[in-house]
Amino acid sequence: MAVYLDNAATTKIDSEALNKLIETHKNNYGNPSSLHKMGVNSEKIYKLNLEYISNMINAKPSNIIITSGGTEGNNTGLWQIIRFKNKKKKILTTKIEHPSVTKYWEFLKEEKGIKVQHYGYYNNGEYRVDDLYEKIDDSTGLVTIPFVNSEIGFLQNIEEMTQKIKGISKEVLIHVDGVQGFGKLKIDVSKLKIDTMSFSSHKIHGPKGIGGLYIKEPDKFVPLLYGGGQQKNLRSGTEDIPSIASFGKTCEIASKTMDENYEKVKRINKMYRELLPNYIEEVIFNGNLEKTSPYILNLSIKDIKSEVLIHFLEMDDIYISSGSACSSNYKGISETYQALNIPQNFLDGTVRISFGRYSNEKDVKYVVEKIAKHTNEIRKMVRR
C-alpha cells in the first residue's frame, strides 16, 4: 500500500467528497441560472455549499467567489488590488512566495511599471517584520503575505502582522496566500485586516480545479470575466455545481476534524524529527516545529541528491518531494532554499515530507528505515 507524503502538492480526495461529486453530476445537472425546478435545485446546492466554504474562514458567502484554484485566486486578488490602487505603484512582498505570486509580479513590473520591493527574512524563513514595517510609505499600495510557506511550512502570525500594517497605513491593501493553511489551521477573517485571500480545495482532500478568493469589498472590484453575470458579476460562467458541492462537503468534514487532524500530524511530524537523526548522520531540519505548520516537514541530508532519493523511495511505494511541485517546473535552486542559507553539501539533499488526513503514525518507522537505507546507498555512490 502506498505511503503518500506529498500532501502539500495535492491530496487524495475524501471518499464522501468524491461520492458527492459523482452524485451531483448524476442527479443535479441543471444550470443554476435556469428558472425551472432543476435549475432552482442546482442554485440551492450552490448556496448551501458556499455557506460551508465561507464558514471555514468565518466569512459571509457574499465575500467569496469560486475560482479554479490557488493560482487563479492569487492572480485575481493581486490584479484587482493593483487596478484599484493603480496610483500607488510600490508593492511589498518576499522572494519566498508561491510562483503564482512571484511570477505575476515579474509580469506586472514589465507591463504596468509596478515597483516591487522585497522585505527580508531570517535564515530559518521567518520574516523580518521590522523590515516590512519600515518599508511601508505613502507610495505603498499592497503587501503580500503567505500564510504558510509551501516548501518549509513557515507559519506567519497574520493577525498580528495585518493589524500592525493597517496601524501604519490604512491605505495599504493586504493579500494573503492562504492555500497551505485553509482547512488545516484556524482562520477567522473577521479578526484579520486583510483585503483578499486565496484558498484551494485539492490541498484538503477535495476535488482539483476549484478553489476560492475571499474579497473584503467585492463591490469595489471589476469583473474578471464578462458574460452572464454569475458570482456577483465578478466571474461570469455557469457554475460547476458538482465540484462546488464536493468542495462544500470537504469543508464540512474539515471543520469537524481540524483539531484532531492537527494534533495527529503534529505527533507524526515530531516522530520524524526524533527518529531520523537516530538512523541518519548529518541531517538538518529546516524550520522549527513551533514556528512551522505541522503539515510540512522540510529537511536536508548531507551528500545525497534529493531527486535520486525520491526515485529510490518510489520503488518502495513511498512518495515525498524535493519542494513545491509548482516551483519544480523552474530550473535552479528555489528562492526559499536560498533564503535558508543551507550549507552547499546539504542543499542538494533537501526534501519535503508533507502530511494529510490519511497520514498515520504506524508508517513513520518504515519510512525512516527506507530513507536511511537509500541514503547510505546514495552516499556510497556520491562519496566515491
N, C-alpha and C positions, 0 to 999 in steps of 0.2 A: 504493500500500500504506500502511495506517495506521501512524503513528508514535505508539505508545501510551506516554505518560509520566505516567500516573496510577496507578502500581503500589502506592502507599501506600493507595489506596482499595480496589482489588481487582486481581487479576492474571488473565491468560489461563491457563486450565487446561492443564497439561502433557499432551501427546498420550498418553504412557504412562499417566498417571493417568486420563485420560478413557477410554482403552481398558479399563483395569481396572474402572472404574465400570460401563461397559456390559456387559463380560464377566461380572461378578459378578451383575448384575441378571438376565442371561440364564440363567446356569448354576448359581448358588448362592443360590437364593431361599428356602431352608429357614430356619425360625426356630431360632436357636442354642440355644433352651431345649428344643427338641424332642428326644426320645430316639432317633429313627430316624437313619439314615445321613445324610440331607440336613441334619438339624439338627446332627449331630456335625461335618459338614464345615464348616458355617457357623461353628460355635464355634471350630474350628481356625483359620479365616480371621481371626476376631475376635482371637484370642490372638496369632497371628503378627504382625498389623499393629499391635496395641497395643504389641508389642515395638519395632517400627520407630519408632512415635511417641514412646515413652518414651526410646528411645536418643538422640533428638535433644537431650535435655537431661540425659542420663546419670541418668535416674530409673528406678525399678522400675515395671513395669506396675501393680502394686498401689497405686501412689501417683497414678495417672491416672484421671480419669473423663472420658468423652467428653461434650461439650456441643454446643450448636448454633452456637457461635462465641464471639468475644471478649466480646460484651456479656453473654451468659449467664454466661460464665466470671467476669467481673468482679463482676457482681451476686451470683452464688452465693458466690464467695470472700469478699466483704465481708459478706454476710448471715450466713454461717456463723461468721465470726470475731466479729461483733457479738453473735450469740447466745451464743457460747462465753465471750466477755468482757463479758457484759451488765452487770457491776458497775463496769466501767471505761468511762466514757462519753466520754472525750476521744479524739478522732481527729486525727492529724496528717496533712495532705495538702497539695496545692498547687492553685492555681487553673488550672493548665495541664495537668490530667489529661484523659483522654478523657471525653466526655459520659456514657459508661456508668458512670463513677466519680462525676463531679461531680453529675450529676442524681440519682444514688442517694443521695448524702449529703443533698441537699435533701429528699428523701422521708423519710429516717431522722431528720433534725432535727425534722421535724414530728410523725412518728408515734412515735418512740422516745425523744425527748429527748436525742439524741446531741449532744455538743458538738464541733463541727468547728472546728479551728484550722489556719490555713494557715502553712506555713513559707515563707520568702522565696526569691527568685531574683534573679539579676543581669539586667542589660539584654540580655545575649546568650542568656538562657534557662537558664543554668547555675544549679543550686540552691545556695542559701547553706546548706551543710550545717552550718555552725556554728550557724545559727539553728535548724535542725531539732534538733540535739543538745541545745541549751539548753532547748528547749520540752518535752523528754521528762521526765515526772514520774510520781509514784505513781498518778495518775489516768488515765494514757495507756494505752489498750488496743490501739491499732493505728496503724501508719504505712503509708501507701500510697506507692508509688514507680512511676512509669512508666519502664520500661527504656529505651525510645526514644520521645520525643515525636513524635506523628503528624503535626505540622504543620511544625516546623522541624528535627526529627530529632535534637534534642539527646540525647546518649548519657550515661547515668548509670553511674558506677562502682559497680555493685550489690554486688560482693563487698566492697569497702571500706566502703560505707555500711552494709550489713547487719551486718557484724561490729562496727562501731562502735556501732550501735543496740543490739545484743544485749549489748555490753560495758557499756553504760549501764544497761540493764534487760533481764534475760532474760524478764521477764513480758510485754514488748511483743511483739505479733504483727505480722508484716510481709506485706503483699500487694503483688505486683508485676504490673503490666500488661505482659506480655511479647509482646503481639501483633505489634508492629513489629520485634521482634528475633528472634523464634523462626524458625529455619530459615535465617536470614541471617547472624547473628552467633553465635559460640560461647557456649553457656550450659551450665554444669555445676552443677546444683542441689546436688550433694554439697559444693560449695565455698561455697554461698550460705546465709546464715542466714535463709532465707525460709520462710514457712508455707504460702502459696498463690501460684500464678502462672497467669495466663490465657494462652492462645495460640489461634491460628486457622489454618485450612487455606487459605482463599482468598487470603491475603496472600503465599503462597509457591507459587502455581501449582497449588493443589489445588482440590477442589470447594467450592462455597459451602454454607453451612448446617451446617458441622461444625467443631468446634474441641475444645479440651480445657482441663482445670483440673488443675494439679499440686497435690496436697494432702500436706503432710508427714506429718500424723497423721490419716488418714481415719477411724480408729475413734472419734475424738472428735467427728465431725460427725454431724448428724442427716439423715435423708432429705430430699432436695429434692422428690422425687416419690414417692408411695406407690403400690404395686402389686405386681408380680411379683417384686420384689427384685433386678432386674438391676443391674449395676455396683456390686457390693458393697453392695447395698440402699440406695445413695445416690441413684440416679436411675433409678427403675423405668421400664419401657417397652421394647418389642422393639428391639434394637439395629439400627441402619441399616448392615448388613454391607457393601453396595456402597460407601457413602460412606466407611466406615472402611477398606475395602480400598484405595480410591483415595487417601485421606489417607495411609495407610501407604506406598503407592508414592511419593507426593510426598515424604515424609520420607526414604525410602530414597535417592531421587535427590538431594535437597537435601544430605544428609550427605556424599555423594560429590563434589558440585560446589561446596560452600560457599566454600572458599578461592579457587577460580578465579573464581567469580561476584563475590566481594567485591573482588578486585583489579581486575576488569573495570569494575565500577560506580564504583570509586574513580577510575579513569582517566577515565571518562566525566564524572563529577562535576567533576573538575579541569579538563577541557577546556571545559566550560560556564563555569566561573569565569574561565578565562583568555580565552575568546573573546568573551563577552557585552560586557564593557567596551570592547572594540575596535569594536563595532558600535553600541552604545547609550551615550549620555551619561547620567550621573546614574542609576546603578543600584547598589543596595545588596544585599549578600549577608547574609542573616540566619543567623548561626551559622558558626563556624569549622569547616572541613573536618576538622580534627584532633579536634574535640570533638563532632562530629555523626555520625550514621550516613551513610555514603556513598550509601545508597539514597534519601536525601531531600535535595533542594536547594531552599531557600526564598530568594526574592529579591523586592525591591521596586523598582519602576520609577517614577520621578517623573512626575507629571502624566498618568497614564492611569487607566483603570478596568479592574480585573482581569477583570470579567465580560465586558467588551467584547473584550478581548484573547483570552480563551478562545473566544468565538464566532467571532472572525476566524480563529483558528488551526484551528478545527474544519472550516472551509471548505477548508483545505489538508490535511485528514485528520491533523491533529496534535492530540493530546489531553493537556492539562495541567489543573490545578485551582487554585482560589483558596485552598485549605486542606483541612482534613479534610472528607470527604464526609459524615461523621456530624454534625459541628458546623454544616455549611451549612444544616441544617434549622432552625436557630435564628437569629432575626434579630439584627443587631448585630455589632459587631466581636468576634472571638474573644478569649478571655482570654489566649491565647498571644500574639497580636499586640499586645495591650495591654501585656503584660509586656515586650515588646522595646523599648517606647518609640520606635517607628518614627516619624519626622517625618510630620506630617499630609499633606503633599503627596506623600509616598511610600506612605503606608499603603493608600490605595485601589488602588494598583497592585501589591499583594503577591500573588504566585503561588507555587505549589508544583510542582516538577518531580520526579517520583519514578520510580526505575528498578527494573527486574526482570531476570530471566534473559534475556529476549528483547531487551533494550536493547542497542544497539551503537554503536560509535564513528563509523561512516560516516554516521549520521543527524545528528550534532551540528551540523556546519556548516550543513546545510539548515535545521534548526530555528532556529538562531541567526539566520540571514538572514531567516527568516519573522517571528520575534519582532521583529527590528529594523524590518522593513518595516511591520508593523502598528502598532508603537509610534509611528513617525513619522506614520502616518495618524491615529491616535487623538489624538496631541498637537496636530495641526493643528486638530482639532475642539475639543478641551478648551481650548487656549490662545487661542482667538479673542477 
